[in-house]
Amino acid sequence: MHIRSDEELETAIRHMGLRPERARSDDSEIMAQIASPLLRLRFGRVSVLAGRAAGRALDLVDPAHPATSLLAASLPAGWRGDGQCWIFIPDDDGACAREQPTRRREFFKMMVLLIDLFDASHFFWSPARLWSDAPQFRASIAEMLTSGMPPVLHLVAFRRHEAEGAAYVGTRGLELFAGQELEGRIPEGWTVGDMVKRLARLSLDMMLNGPIREARRIRGLDAGEWVYLSPPPAGEGGRAHIRVEFGGDR
């Protein structure tokens, strides 16, 4: 697709039923991320601004940046060149809360169509700052649209960090779906993989059933394992991080 003319691109997108039209945004941040021509695409009730990613956007998705995560993805050395990367920015976030689940499904349907149209090799999901293999992302999203089970690993990043001499793993991107993020200290003898399996399970539960409103104790993955979930105090500012602790039968 990156070697086609602008007119050929618009025709191909139109044949996918996404109704492209030339557009302009008054948001300088958006204009700094999308190279001309800027297109507005529509699918159902969803509208996105789209175009070749400009320098600002390419800097934000740099796979070598320490804040960026990768899942089964290794971008080629020339990934930034020749207009190969496209960016899609939701254009109308003012919908009421009851419309959001439908609009989110329509947005993901649009992404499946675009991955097919562009024969994309990689996909960057910005809420989690997460690069994925595009065919894997597409398959996982298509499965979600059929079964209703969100592909947690493709939509949420799990990041290890250290604080006050202890190692932690926390989520990034879960807030979009559940309004909260998870964070837990790695118990002695556990690997990051052990933590990710457990946090992914908790993330899926929150994506399907909503945020954690009060302290809870639930059974863990292994026999005799317990998980303690502690939401932040009411009225605490900043992002809502749920503290996760692990224990066993005594």
C-alpha positions as CSV (number, residue, x, y, z in Angstrom):
1,M,0.0,0.0,0.0
2,H,2.8,2.5,0.8
3,I,3.8,2.7,-2.9
4,R,0.3,3.6,-4.1
5,S,-0.8,7.1,-5.0
6,D,-3.1,9.0,-2.7
7,E,-6.0,8.5,-5.1
8,E,-5.4,4.8,-5.2
9,L,-5.2,4.6,-1.5
10,E,-8.5,6.4,-1.1
11,T,-10.1,4.1,-3.7
12,A,-8.9,1.0,-1.9
13,I,-10.1,2.3,1.5
14,R,-13.5,3.2,-0.1
15,H,-13.9,-0.4,-1.5
16,M,-13.5,-1.6,2.1
17,G,-16.6,0.4,3.1
18,L,-14.7,2.9,5.3
19,R,-15.9,6.0,3.4
20,P,-12.7,8.1,3.3
21,E,-12.9,11.8,2.9
22,R,-10.2,14.5,3.0
23,A,-10.2,16.3,6.3
24,R,-8.4,18.8,8.5
25,S,-8.1,19.0,12.3
26,D,-7.8,22.2,14.4
27,D,-5.8,20.1,16.9
28,S,-2.1,21.0,16.3
29,E,-1.0,17.8,18.1
30,I,-2.9,15.6,15.6
31,M,-1.6,17.6,12.6
32,A,1.9,17.1,13.9
33,Q,1.4,13.3,13.9
34,I,-0.3,12.7,10.5
35,A,1.2,13.7,7.2
36,S,-0.9,15.2,4.4
37,P,-3.3,14.1,3.1
38,L,-5.3,13.7,6.3
39,L,-8.3,11.3,5.9
40,R,-11.4,10.8,7.9
41,L,-12.6,7.2,7.9
42,R,-16.0,6.0,9.1
43,F,-17.4,2.6,10.1
44,G,-20.8,2.5,11.8
45,R,-20.8,5.1,14.5
46,V,-17.0,5.3,14.7
47,S,-14.9,8.0,13.0
48,V,-11.1,8.1,12.9
49,L,-8.5,10.5,11.5
50,A,-6.0,8.6,9.4
51,G,-2.9,9.0,7.3
52,R,0.8,8.3,7.1
53,A,2.5,8.7,10.4
54,A,4.6,11.9,10.7
55,G,7.8,12.4,12.8
56,R,6.0,13.1,16.1
57,A,4.0,9.9,15.9
58,L,7.0,7.9,14.8
59,D,9.0,9.1,17.8
60,L,6.2,8.1,20.1
61,V,6.1,4.5,18.8
62,D,9.8,4.0,18.6
63,P,10.3,0.2,19.5
64,A,13.7,1.0,21.0
65,H,12.3,3.5,23.5
66,P,12.5,2.1,27.1
67,A,8.8,2.8,27.6
68,T,7.7,0.7,24.6
69,S,6.8,-3.0,24.9
70,L,6.9,-5.6,22.2
71,L,4.9,-8.9,22.0
72,A,6.1,-11.3,19.3
73,A,7.2,-8.4,17.3
74,S,10.6,-7.4,15.8
75,L,10.4,-4.4,13.5
76,P,12.8,-4.2,10.5
77,A,15.6,-1.6,10.6
78,G,13.8,0.6,8.0
79,W,10.4,0.6,9.7
80,R,10.2,4.5,9.8
81,G,10.9,5.0,6.1
82,D,8.9,5.4,2.9
83,G,5.6,6.2,4.6
84,Q,5.2,2.6,5.7
85,C,3.5,3.4,9.0
86,W,0.0,4.7,9.2
87,I,-1.7,6.1,12.3
88,F,-5.4,6.1,13.2
89,I,-6.8,8.5,15.9
90,P,-10.4,8.3,17.2
91,D,-12.1,11.5,16.0
92,D,-15.2,11.7,18.1
93,D,-14.7,10.6,21.7
94,G,-17.7,12.6,23.0
95,A,-20.2,9.7,22.9
96,C,-22.1,8.9,26.1
97,A,-20.9,6.0,28.3
98,R,-23.7,3.6,27.2
99,E,-22.5,3.9,23.6
100,Q,-18.9,3.1,24.3
101,P,-19.1,-0.8,24.2
102,T,-20.7,-0.7,20.8
103,R,-18.3,2.0,19.5
104,R,-15.3,0.0,20.8
105,R,-16.5,-3.1,18.9
106,E,-16.9,-1.0,15.7
107,F,-13.4,0.4,16.2
108,F,-11.9,-3.0,16.5
109,K,-13.9,-4.2,13.4
110,M,-12.4,-1.2,11.6
111,M,-8.9,-2.2,12.7
112,V,-9.4,-5.8,11.4
113,L,-10.4,-4.4,8.0
114,L,-7.4,-2.0,7.9
115,I,-4.9,-4.8,8.8
116,D,-6.2,-6.8,5.9
117,L,-6.3,-3.9,3.5
118,F,-2.7,-2.8,4.3
119,D,-1.4,-6.4,4.7
120,A,0.1,-5.0,7.9
121,S,3.1,-6.7,9.4
122,H,3.0,-4.9,12.8
123,F,0.5,-3.1,14.9
124,F,1.1,-0.6,17.7
125,W,-1.6,-0.3,20.4
126,S,-1.0,3.1,22.0
127,P,-3.0,2.7,25.3
128,A,-0.4,0.0,26.3
129,R,2.5,1.4,24.2
130,L,2.6,-2.2,22.8
131,W,3.8,-3.5,19.4
132,S,2.3,-6.8,18.3
133,D,2.6,-9.0,15.2
134,A,-0.3,-7.7,13.1
135,P,-1.6,-11.1,11.9
136,Q,-1.6,-12.3,15.6
137,F,-3.3,-9.1,16.7
138,R,-5.9,-9.4,14.0
139,A,-6.7,-13.1,14.8
140,S,-7.0,-12.2,18.5
141,I,-9.3,-9.3,17.9
142,A,-11.4,-11.4,15.5
143,E,-11.7,-14.1,18.2
144,M,-12.8,-11.4,20.7
145,L,-15.5,-10.1,18.4
146,T,-16.8,-13.7,18.1
147,S,-16.4,-15.0,21.7
148,G,-16.4,-11.8,23.7
149,M,-13.1,-12.8,25.4
150,P,-10.6,-9.9,25.2
151,P,-7.0,-10.8,24.1
152,V,-5.4,-9.5,27.3
153,L,-1.8,-9.9,26.1
154,H,-2.4,-7.9,22.9
155,L,-4.2,-5.0,24.7
156,V,-2.4,-4.8,28.0
157,A,1.4,-4.5,28.6
158,F,3.0,-6.0,31.7
159,R,6.0,-4.0,32.8
160,R,8.7,-4.9,35.4
161,H,10.2,-2.1,37.5
162,E,12.0,-1.7,40.8
163,A,11.2,0.5,43.7
164,E,12.8,0.7,47.1
165,G,14.9,-2.4,46.5
166,A,11.9,-4.6,45.4
167,A,10.8,-5.8,42.0
168,Y,7.3,-5.2,40.8
169,V,5.2,-6.0,37.7
170,G,2.4,-3.6,36.7
171,T,-0.1,-3.3,33.9
172,R,-0.4,-0.5,31.3
173,G,-3.4,-0.1,29.1
174,L,-5.9,-1.9,31.5
175,E,-7.3,1.4,32.6
176,L,-9.0,1.9,29.2
177,F,-11.1,-1.1,29.8
178,A,-11.5,-1.3,33.6
179,G,-10.6,2.2,34.8
180,Q,-7.8,0.8,36.9
181,E,-4.3,-0.6,36.6
182,L,-2.7,-3.5,38.6
183,E,0.6,-3.6,40.3
184,G,2.2,-6.3,42.5
185,R,5.6,-7.1,44.1
186,I,7.2,-10.2,42.7
187,P,7.4,-12.8,45.5
188,E,10.7,-14.4,46.3
189,G,11.4,-17.3,43.9
190,W,8.9,-16.1,41.3
191,T,9.7,-15.1,37.7
192,V,8.2,-12.3,35.7
193,G,6.3,-14.9,33.8
194,D,4.7,-16.2,37.0
195,M,3.5,-12.7,37.7
196,V,2.3,-12.1,34.2
197,K,0.1,-15.2,34.2
198,R,-1.6,-14.1,37.4
199,L,-2.0,-10.4,36.5
200,A,-3.3,-11.4,33.0
201,R,-6.0,-13.5,34.7
202,L,-6.9,-10.7,37.0
203,S,-6.9,-8.2,34.1
204,L,-9.3,-10.4,32.1
205,D,-11.7,-10.6,35.0
206,M,-11.6,-6.8,35.4
207,M,-12.1,-6.3,31.6
208,L,-15.2,-8.5,31.7
209,N,-16.7,-7.6,35.1
210,G,-15.5,-4.1,35.9
211,P,-13.1,-2.4,38.4
212,I,-12.2,-3.5,41.9
213,R,-14.3,-1.3,44.3
214,E,-13.2,-2.8,47.7
215,A,-10.5,-5.0,49.2
216,R,-10.9,-8.6,48.2
217,R,-9.3,-12.0,48.8
218,I,-9.6,-14.6,46.0
219,R,-8.1,-18.0,45.2
220,G,-4.9,-18.0,43.1
221,L,-3.7,-20.2,40.3
222,D,-2.0,-22.8,42.5
223,A,-3.5,-24.9,45.3
224,G,-3.4,-23.0,48.5
225,E,-2.6,-19.7,46.9
226,W,-4.5,-16.6,47.7
227,V,-4.5,-13.2,46.0
228,Y,-5.2,-10.0,48.0
229,L,-6.5,-7.0,46.0
230,S,-6.4,-3.5,47.6
231,P,-7.9,-0.5,45.8
232,P,-6.5,3.0,46.6
233,P,-8.2,5.0,49.3
234,A,-11.4,6.8,48.1
235,G,-10.6,10.3,46.8
236,E,-6.9,9.6,46.2
237,G,-5.7,11.6,43.2
238,G,-3.9,10.3,40.1
239,R,-4.3,7.0,38.3
240,A,-6.0,4.2,40.2
241,H,-3.6,1.4,40.8
242,I,-4.8,-1.8,42.5
243,R,-2.2,-3.3,44.8
244,V,-1.9,-7.0,44.3
245,E,-0.3,-9.3,47.0
246,F,0.1,-13.0,47.0
247,G,0.0,-15.4,50.0
248,G,-0.7,-19.0,50.9
249,D,-2.7,-21.1,53.3
250,R,-1.3,-21.0,56.8
